């Protein structure tokens, strides 16, 4: 057997650009920020991304995720109704972002979710939290457990709304993880986050309509979420996501001095990701990539594939050679079982491997009978013909 290297997709890849984070040439006016290409997972920009922050109303992303989990599992329905407590009603007062609910109101889960996501209602957060967990404190424990489960290593939630609390802490990197989890796992419910207004037919008064607080939804730039935040100490923050054709970039930033800077700088950050980088799909998941040589099998070739989509984000500013090769020890001796690891797909720049993936057998290949194996072995010894 011998190690064989096969060039793969070279015609497509050569002449493109290798991804290397470029920080010195670009900056935004925020205390902490991060930008990611959604499909490739490449971080395109970061600025003190692990600095602790008060996530403010970006906390409500996790409040929504807890409800979405229960909806998905069938433990909750959009039509279920929760009764508003005095504790929740108290946050309907002036000075708080509110849905303007009243004590004793019976409000559907769907309306509470829209009140949280669109109107950023702190009162709706408590009503939902109490309806699900009994108390907001218990609900906050659920939020923190979920955060750890999805990889938010530097986050602790102590309430459902994000209002002032010394131990309600996170980072923009963790908020990015949470945002991506939402988009990936709940695409249908994510539609709520792009609604520009919500009308609540409140008790004891005329219906009240409130606009979405995300300023980028009104800029016609492809933004479809996610959530603003503000606290006097933290200043202004925003988790945002923009989709252009098949590309999505997601950003989180905090510490903007004004609303205007939050809007302008966040738009700048997202636009930077879309306009300065290309996304290249190298492999489609579960689809045949190539055929590798087989020894002593009922077929001379075995098809191979990878179980995941492979994307690379490529800066437009730096031309380099990006090389994709298949490495395997071959020919591969039969029998081969489907999903056996039979080689590696390696992505490299010059002599440095930047990523590699297991190549899996796409099919079963049985071994030939004893007589056929003997003939082939003799041929190999005489002629070197495998």
C-alpha positions in Angstrom: 0.0 0.0 0.0 1.1 3.6 -0.6 0.1 7.0 0.5 -1.7 8.7 -2.4 -2.4 12.4 -2.7 -5.1 13.6 -5.1 -5.7 17.2 -6.0 -9.4 18.1 -5.5 -11.2 21.2 -6.7 -8.0 22.9 -7.6 -9.4 24.6 -10.7 -12.1 26.2 -8.5 -10.0 27.2 -5.6 -6.7 28.5 -7.1 -6.6 32.2 -7.5 -9.0 32.9 -4.6 -7.9 34.3 -1.3 -6.9 32.7 2.0 -8.7 33.8 5.0 -6.6 35.8 7.5 -8.3 38.1 10.0 -7.5 41.7 9.2 -7.9 44.0 12.2 -5.6 46.9 11.6 -7.3 48.1 8.5 -10.8 48.2 10.0 -12.3 49.3 13.3 -15.6 50.3 14.7 -16.5 52.7 17.5 -17.6 50.2 20.2 -16.0 48.9 23.3 -16.4 45.3 22.3 -17.5 43.6 19.1 -17.4 40.5 17.0 -18.4 39.6 13.4 -18.8 36.1 12.0 -19.6 34.5 8.7 -22.5 32.2 9.6 -21.9 29.3 7.2 -18.1 29.0 7.5 -17.9 30.0 11.1 -15.0 32.2 10.4 -14.5 35.2 12.7 -14.1 38.2 10.3 -13.5 40.8 13.0 -13.2 41.0 16.7 -12.5 43.6 19.3 -12.1 42.6 23.0 -14.7 39.9 22.3 -14.3 38.2 25.7 -14.7 41.4 27.7 -17.5 40.9 30.3 -20.6 43.0 29.5 -24.1 43.5 30.8 -26.1 42.0 28.0 -29.2 44.2 28.7 -32.1 43.4 26.5 -30.0 41.0 24.4 -30.8 38.7 27.3 -34.2 38.3 25.8 -32.8 36.2 23.0 -32.3 33.4 25.6 -35.7 34.1 27.1 -37.2 33.4 23.7 -35.0 30.3 23.1 -36.2 28.7 26.3 -39.8 29.1 25.1 -38.9 27.9 21.6 -37.3 24.7 23.1 -40.5 24.0 24.9 -42.6 24.7 21.8 -40.5 22.4 19.8 -40.7 19.6 22.3 -44.5 19.9 22.6 -44.4 21.0 26.2 -45.8 24.5 25.3 -48.2 25.8 22.7 -48.4 29.3 21.1 -52.1 29.3 22.1 -51.4 28.6 25.8 -52.2 31.5 28.1 -50.5 32.8 31.2 -52.0 35.0 33.8 -50.1 38.3 34.5 -48.9 38.7 38.1 -48.5 42.0 39.9 -44.8 41.4 39.7 -44.9 41.4 35.9 -47.3 44.3 35.7 -45.0 46.6 37.7 -42.6 46.6 34.8 -45.4 48.1 32.6 -44.7 51.5 34.1 -43.1 54.4 32.3 -39.3 54.2 32.1 -39.2 50.6 31.1 -39.6 48.9 27.7 -43.1 47.5 28.1 -45.8 45.5 26.4 -48.3 47.3 28.8 -50.0 44.3 30.3 -52.4 44.4 33.2 -52.7 42.4 36.4 -54.9 39.4 35.7 -54.7 39.5 32.0 -54.6 36.1 30.3 -52.1 36.4 27.4 -51.2 33.8 24.8 -47.6 32.6 24.6 -47.4 34.0 21.0 -48.4 37.5 22.1 -45.9 37.4 25.0 -43.2 36.3 22.6 -43.9 39.1 20.2 -44.1 41.5 23.1 -40.6 40.4 24.1 -39.0 40.2 20.7 -40.6 43.2 18.9 -41.6 45.6 21.7 -38.8 44.4 24.0 -41.3 44.3 26.9 -39.7 43.6 30.3 -43.2 42.9 31.7 -43.8 40.3 29.0 -40.5 38.6 30.0 -41.6 38.2 33.6 -45.1 37.0 32.6 -43.5 34.3 30.3 -40.9 33.3 32.8 -43.4 32.9 35.6 -45.8 31.0 33.4 -43.1 28.6 32.4 -41.1 28.1 35.5 -43.2 29.5 38.4 -40.8 32.2 39.3 -38.4 34.4 37.4 -35.5 33.1 39.5 -36.2 29.5 38.4 -36.5 30.6 34.8 -33.1 32.3 35.0 -31.6 29.1 36.2 -33.0 27.4 33.1 -31.5 30.2 31.0 -28.0 29.7 32.4 -28.1 25.9 32.1 -29.1 26.4 28.4 -26.3 28.9 27.9 -23.7 26.4 29.2 -25.3 23.6 27.1 -24.7 25.5 23.8 -21.2 26.7 24.6 -21.7 30.1 26.3 -18.8 29.7 28.7 -18.7 33.2 30.2 -22.4 33.9 30.7 -24.7 34.0 33.8 -28.3 35.0 33.6 -30.0 36.2 36.7 -33.3 37.5 35.2 -35.3 37.2 32.0 -35.3 40.8 30.8 -31.7 42.0 31.2 -32.6 44.9 33.4 -30.1 46.1 36.0 -28.5 43.1 37.8 -24.8 42.9 38.8 -24.6 39.2 38.0 -26.5 39.2 34.7 -23.3 38.9 32.6 -22.1 37.7 29.3 -19.7 38.6 26.4 -20.3 39.5 22.8 -18.7 36.2 21.8 -21.3 34.3 23.9 -24.1 36.5 22.6 -22.9 35.5 19.1 -23.1 31.8 20.0 -26.6 32.3 21.3 -27.7 34.2 18.2 -26.4 31.6 15.8 -28.1 28.9 17.9 -31.4 30.7 17.5 -31.0 31.2 13.8 -29.9 27.6 13.1 -32.4 25.8 15.3 -35.5 27.9 15.1 -35.7 29.4 11.6 -39.5 29.6 11.7 -39.7 31.4 15.1 -36.7 33.6 14.1 -39.2 35.3 11.7 -40.6 37.2 14.7 -37.3 39.0 15.0 -37.8 40.8 11.7 -41.3 42.0 12.4 -41.3 45.8 12.4 -44.3 46.4 14.6 -46.5 44.6 17.1 -50.0 45.6 18.1 -51.3 44.6 21.5 -55.0 44.8 22.1 -54.5 45.7 25.7 -57.0 45.6 28.5 -58.7 48.8 29.6 -57.5 50.9 26.7 -57.1 51.3 22.9 -54.8 48.8 21.1 -51.2 49.9 21.3 -48.8 49.5 18.4 -45.0 49.5 19.0 -42.2 49.4 16.5 -39.3 47.0 16.6 -36.3 48.7 18.3 -33.7 47.3 15.9 -32.8 50.3 13.7 -31.2 48.2 11.0 -34.5 46.6 10.1 -35.6 49.9 8.5 -32.4 50.3 6.3 -33.3 47.9 3.5 -29.9 46.2 3.8 -30.9 42.6 4.4 -31.0 42.7 8.2 -33.6 40.3 9.7 -32.7 40.5 13.4 -31.8 40.3 16.2 -32.0 42.4 19.4 -31.0 45.8 20.8 -29.9 46.5 24.4 -29.4 49.5 26.6 -28.3 50.0 30.2 -26.9 53.3 31.6 -23.6 51.7 32.5 -23.2 49.5 29.5 -24.5 52.1 27.0 -26.0 50.8 23.7 -25.6 47.3 22.3 -26.9 45.3 19.4 -26.9 41.8 18.1 -27.6 41.9 14.4 -27.7 39.5 11.4 -27.8 40.3 7.7 -28.5 38.0 4.8 -27.5 38.6 1.2 -28.4 35.9 -1.2 -26.9 32.7 0.2 -24.6 34.5 2.7 -25.3 35.5 6.3 -23.1 37.5 8.6 -23.9 38.0 12.3 -22.5 40.7 14.6 -22.6 41.6 18.2 -21.3 44.8 19.7 -21.6 46.7 22.9 -20.6 50.0 24.4 -21.8 52.4 21.7 -22.1 55.9 23.2 -25.4 56.8 21.4 -28.3 55.2 19.5 -27.0 56.9 16.3 -23.6 55.3 16.7 -25.1 51.9 17.5 -27.1 52.0 14.2 -24.3 53.5 12.0 -21.4 51.4 13.4 -23.4 48.1 13.4 -24.4 48.7 9.8 -20.7 49.4 9.0 -19.7 46.1 10.7 -22.2 44.0 8.8 -21.4 45.6 5.5 -17.7 45.1 6.0 -18.3 41.3 6.3 -20.4 41.1 3.2 -18.4 43.3 0.9 -14.8 42.4 1.9 -15.1 38.6 1.9 -16.3 35.9 -0.3 -17.8 32.6 0.8 -16.7 29.5 -1.0 -18.4 26.1 -0.6 -15.8 23.5 -1.0 -17.8 20.4 -0.2 -21.6 19.7 0.1 -22.5 17.4 3.0 -23.4 13.8 2.2 -22.6 14.1 -1.5 -20.0 12.1 -3.4 -16.7 13.9 -3.6 -14.4 11.5 -5.5 -13.6 7.8 -6.0 -10.6 6.1 -4.4 -8.8 3.0 -5.6 -9.7 -0.3 -3.9 -7.6 -3.5 -3.6 -9.2 -7.0 -3.7 -12.7 -5.6 -3.8 -15.7 -6.5 -6.0 -15.4 -2.9 -7.2 -12.1 -1.2 -8.2 -13.2 2.2 -6.8 -15.0 3.4 -3.6 -17.0 6.6 -3.6 -16.2 9.0 -0.7 -18.0 11.8 1.0 -18.0 14.1 4.1 -20.8 14.4 6.6 -20.8 18.2 6.7 -20.8 21.2 4.5 -17.4 22.7 4.2 -17.1 26.5 3.6 -14.2 28.9 3.6 -14.5 32.6 3.9 -12.0 34.3 1.7 -10.8 38.0 2.0 -11.0 39.8 -1.4 -8.0 41.9 -0.5 -5.3 39.2 -0.6 -4.8 36.8 -3.4 -3.2 33.5 -2.5 -3.3 29.8 -3.4 -5.7 27.8 -1.4 -5.1 24.1 -2.0 -7.5 21.2 -1.5 -6.1 17.6 -1.6 -7.3 14.1 -0.7 -4.8 11.9 1.2 -5.3 8.2 1.7 -3.2 5.0 2.0 -4.2 3.1 -1.0 -5.4 1.2 -2.8 -7.7 0.6 0.1 -8.1 -3.1 0.9 -11.6 -4.6 0.8 -13.9 -5.3 2.6 -15.0 -1.6 3.1 -18.0 -0.8 5.2 -20.1 2.3 4.5 -18.9 5.2 6.7 -15.5 3.7 7.3 -12.9 6.5 7.4 -10.8 5.9 4.3 -8.8 9.1 4.0 -8.5 12.8 4.7 -9.5 15.9 2.8 -6.9 18.6 3.6 -7.2 22.3 3.0 -3.8 24.1 3.1 -2.1 27.3 2.3 1.4 26.8 1.0 2.8 24.2 3.3 0.5 24.9 6.2 -2.6 22.7 6.7 -5.4 24.9 8.0 -8.2 22.3 8.1 -8.8 18.6 7.5 -11.8 16.4 7.4 -12.5 12.6 7.5 -13.4 11.1 4.1 -16.0 8.4 4.6 -16.9 5.4 2.4 -20.1 6.1 0.5 -20.9 2.4 0.0 -20.1 -1.1 1.1 -17.4 -2.9 -1.0 -17.2 -6.7 -0.5 -14.0 -8.7 -0.9 -13.6 -10.9 -4.0 -13.4 -14.7 -3.5 -10.2 -16.6 -2.8 -9.4 -17.5 -6.4 -9.9 -14.0 -7.6 -7.7 -12.7 -4.8 -5.0 -15.2 -5.8 -5.0 -14.2 -9.4 -4.9 -10.5 -8.6 -2.0 -11.0 -6.1 0.0 -12.9 -8.7 -0.6 -10.2 -11.3 0.5 -7.6 -8.8 3.7 -9.5 -8.0 4.5 -9.9 -11.7 3.2 -6.8 -13.3 2.6 -4.4 -10.4 -0.9 -4.2 -11.7 -3.4 -3.7 -8.9 
